[in-house]
Amino acid sequence: MQYFEVILENGHMGAGNSYDAKRYFKGSDMLSVISKIRGLPRIKKRHTIEAVKAIKPITKKEYVQGKIKELQSPHLFKVWGGYRCPICGEMFADILSFKQHTEKYGAHLAFAS
């Protein structure tokens, strides 16, 4: 398994408006990561490769640190039916159990103290 840091063009801010977001993925190679990206919400030009601004391989330690940083952006882990941990993928029905789970990684949520 390889780990990657990807800079994506995110949207839903109107035509011509977007922002860059740094995300972290694991996969067998870059093509498998790109196929995962095509299924993500909030990505501009999801049907093309143009949403990917940069992609580079990283270490597992950098991947875990990046996933912890992703917790600072609550819209990245809220999914239909609950909350998904961006580090391990476990699902939680409520924010309190999700917060307790993420604290074991030394991470603090952006909107919870």
C-alpha positions as CSV (number, residue, x, y, z in Angstrom):
1,M,0.0,0.0,0.0
2,Q,1.3,3.5,-0.9
3,Y,0.3,6.8,0.6
4,F,-0.3,10.1,-1.3
5,E,-0.8,13.8,-0.7
6,V,-3.2,15.3,-3.3
7,I,-4.1,18.9,-3.9
8,L,-7.6,19.1,-5.3
9,E,-9.8,21.9,-6.7
10,N,-12.9,21.9,-4.5
11,G,-16.0,23.8,-5.5
12,H,-19.8,24.3,-5.1
13,M,-19.0,28.1,-4.8
14,G,-20.5,29.1,-8.1
15,A,-19.1,29.0,-11.7
16,G,-15.5,29.9,-11.9
17,N,-15.0,29.9,-8.1
18,S,-13.1,27.2,-6.2
19,Y,-10.5,26.6,-3.5
20,D,-7.6,24.2,-3.2
21,A,-7.8,21.5,-0.6
22,K,-5.0,19.2,0.5
23,R,-6.2,15.6,1.0
24,Y,-4.5,12.4,1.9
25,F,-5.2,9.0,0.3
26,K,-3.8,5.4,0.3
27,G,-3.9,3.1,-2.7
28,S,-1.9,0.6,-4.7
29,D,-0.8,3.3,-7.1
30,M,-1.6,6.9,-8.4
31,L,-4.3,5.6,-10.7
32,S,-6.2,3.9,-7.9
33,V,-6.1,7.1,-5.9
34,I,-7.4,9.1,-8.9
35,S,-10.3,6.7,-9.2
36,K,-11.1,7.3,-5.5
37,I,-11.0,11.0,-6.1
38,R,-13.5,10.9,-8.9
39,G,-16.1,9.6,-6.4
40,L,-15.6,12.3,-3.8
41,P,-18.2,15.1,-3.2
42,R,-17.3,18.8,-3.5
43,I,-14.7,18.2,-6.2
44,K,-14.7,20.6,-9.3
45,K,-14.6,18.8,-12.6
46,R,-14.9,15.4,-11.0
47,H,-15.5,13.7,-14.3
48,T,-12.0,14.8,-15.6
49,I,-8.5,14.7,-14.1
50,E,-8.5,18.5,-14.0
51,A,-9.5,18.5,-10.3
52,V,-6.1,17.1,-9.3
53,K,-3.7,20.0,-9.1
54,A,-0.8,17.9,-7.6
55,I,-0.2,14.4,-6.4
56,K,2.9,13.1,-4.6
57,P,3.9,9.9,-2.7
58,I,4.4,10.4,1.1
59,T,5.3,8.2,4.1
60,K,2.8,6.5,6.3
61,K,3.7,8.9,9.1
62,E,2.9,11.9,6.9
63,Y,-0.3,10.2,5.8
64,V,-1.5,9.8,9.4
65,Q,-0.5,13.4,10.3
66,G,-2.4,14.6,7.2
67,K,-5.5,12.7,8.1
68,I,-5.4,14.2,11.6
69,K,-5.1,17.7,10.0
70,E,-8.2,16.8,7.9
71,L,-10.2,16.7,11.2
72,Q,-9.8,20.5,11.3
73,S,-12.2,20.7,8.4
74,P,-15.6,19.2,9.6
75,H,-17.1,19.1,6.1
76,L,-14.6,16.4,5.1
77,F,-15.8,13.7,7.5
78,K,-19.6,14.3,7.8
79,V,-21.3,11.8,5.6
80,W,-24.9,10.6,5.2
81,G,-25.8,8.5,8.2
82,G,-23.2,9.7,10.6
83,Y,-19.5,10.6,10.9
84,R,-16.6,8.7,9.3
85,C,-13.2,8.8,10.8
86,P,-10.7,9.9,8.1
87,I,-7.9,8.0,9.8
88,C,-9.4,4.5,10.2
89,G,-12.8,4.7,8.3
90,E,-14.9,3.7,11.3
91,M,-18.5,5.1,11.3
92,F,-20.1,6.9,14.3
93,A,-23.8,7.8,14.7
94,D,-23.2,10.8,17.0
95,I,-20.6,13.5,17.3
96,L,-19.7,12.7,20.9
97,S,-18.6,9.1,20.3
98,F,-16.8,10.4,17.1
99,K,-14.9,13.0,19.2
100,Q,-13.9,10.5,21.8
101,H,-12.6,8.2,19.1
102,T,-10.5,10.8,17.4
103,E,-8.9,11.9,20.7
104,K,-7.0,8.6,20.8
105,Y,-5.1,9.9,17.7
106,G,-4.3,13.2,19.5
107,A,-6.6,15.1,17.2
108,H,-9.1,17.7,18.2
109,L,-12.2,18.6,16.0
110,A,-12.5,22.0,14.6
111,F,-15.9,22.7,16.1
112,A,-15.6,20.7,19.4
113,S,-13.5,21.6,22.4
